[in-house]
Amino acid sequence: MKYALIGCGRIATNHVKAVINNGLEFVAACDIVPENIETLLAKHDLQNDTSIARYEDYKKMIEEHPEIELIAIATSSGIHAEIALYCIDKGINVIIEKPMAMSIADADEIIRRSEEKGVVVSACHQNRFNVAVQKTRQAIESGRFGTMSHGSIHVRWNRNKAYYDQATWRGTWAEDGGCLMNQCIHGIDLLRWMMGNEVEEVYGVTKQQFHHYLEAEDIGMAVVKFKNGAVGTIEGTVNVYPKNLEETLYLFGENGTVKIGGTSTNNIDVWDFADESEADTENKGLKEATSNVYGNGHTSLYADVIDAVKNHRKAYVDAVAGRNALEMILAIYKSVKTGAPVKLPLTDFASTEMKGMFD
């Protein structure tokens, strides 16, 4: 399958690993800064590979390579939707880095047009493929938890000024959002997915405690009411001194308790069920080694998308999943702006509506 990458920054190395691991034909790479492409390719010993065309303009790349079947979009968040819609209109399948878009309107348009054109769209929530997460998902789907009581996600990370100085778009409302939208969206996606997906209401609080050079929040908290009667809480921050501490998901059911921990929900810290068997023993204390906070899920996500394209089915993490995660964060933002709980579904809201919040 012929593949191209748009955006060669911090996260792109995980995409290239997934490309190599899945045996895709890497046709072209695009970035508005040509040096970024060379730096990225050199990390994977591909700097001398002349079969990979280099571009600064993604439209020109697509025009000159009509054979491309799959494109990953790993640019600044604010232009994810614009590029995705262009690719979809050309009939190209896409993997979109999180967040899928910065507005509900754009997310809805991606879903609508992808269905119209019959192309596969996957939102890059790769942590759904973590071993710990998959085992927990199987327990949920087989009913082992019984009725869900409550759940929580804690993303307690560190991002300092040097991180934000790497790219001018970081921490801006138009191009990034704050810690909830950038760092915590994976955990928020997992919480919603595990707790039944159907959300009734969200109430949120955000602050800008230490990162006063940004436009957006550096800490956010929320309470979530799910339609199945369960309750959820969200804590996301980049204010942990001196380095990343944890990304932890707690799930509490009538007949089971699971705590998924590690720096990126990659370990099982607690695994207790009423109907435990010998098969559960290997889950207790499970640890999945990862080289960075992004985990190992990109390779599995790519494998799923390749299979989805070949078999004309939706991706495991499809565009609707991407919209659901985005909706949660925009609902928190809207709640902060209005000072009131927000009912879901959210019909229209954009991160840019938060401009001036911390001025």
PyMOL commands that set and color helices and strands:
alter all, ss='L'
color gray80, all
select helices_A, chain A and resi 12-21+34-43+58-64+77-89+104-117+126-129+131-141+161-165+179-182+185-194+278-283+297-310+319-338+351-354
alter helices_A, ss='H'
color red, helices_A
select strands_A, chain A and resi 2-6+25-30+53-55+70-73+93-97+121-124+148-156+199-207+219-226+231-237+246-253+256-261+267-273+342-343
alter strands_A, ss='S'
color yellow, strands_A
deselect
rebuild
show_as cartoon
